[in-house]
Amino acid sequence: NAGVTQTPKFRVLKTGQSMTLLCAQDMNHEYMYWYRQDPGMGLRLIHYSVGEGTTAKGEVPDGYNVSRLKKQNFLLGLESAAPSQTSVYFCASSRGHSMNTEAFFGQGTRLTVV
Amino acid sequence: QQQVKQSPQSLIVQKGGISIINCAYENTAFDYFPWYQQFPGKGPALLIAIRPDVSEKKEGRFTISFNKSAKQFSLHIMDSQPGDSATYFCAASKASGTYKYIFGTGTRLKVLA
């Protein structure tokens, strides 16, 4: 049981390049989230999904796009990377049930945009 | 908009001491308040959580105190150990509607041996 797996773990991009971060969960969770973590800012929600085929904006969605074509996968795309997107990105998933809303996090992807 | 305010930003405690981290929230619709623990290079992991129908929850050396009227909750780590050195995040979410977690800015705890 792998839980939440993020690919890749590290990446360096040049300004203007594009890339996709992949998140996969094997817990059959309905809800999935993408966060970014910056020093002194905590975890900020970028986008989230409440089920296959659905996506919604979080606190800081600009410059990012997401897709949830399969229940187990949640992709985060950067169309034209900017230095301000240098961050550690975390994917998380949760069952979303009112009695069990624990979020399980992946190990993170450290992205540097130069 | 920061809906969950966390303090202090960093904390140094002697081994065996008590670590206290505080959070305050604004949205009275929040009804689930977890604390997450994050070690360097790892993702956050759930440590302990509380719902507003109780004022305190204890799991081992970790206790959450909850004050609904003041819209505040805190994490107490008793008999702090060097292995507790990590970053701690408080969070809040609503059980109804979408399950969005709003996190605090984090507290970096260092327990001195």
Interface residues (C-beta under 8 A of the other chain):
Chain A: V4 Y31 Y33 Y35 G40 M41 G42 L43 R44 L45 Y48 V50 A56 G58 E59 F90 A92 S94 G96 S98 T101 E102 A103 F104 F105 G106 Q107 G108
Chain B: Q1 Q6 Q9 Y32 P34 Y36 G41 K42 G43 P44 A45 L46 A49 F89 S93 A95 S96 T98 Y99 K100 Y101 I102 F103 G104 T105 G106
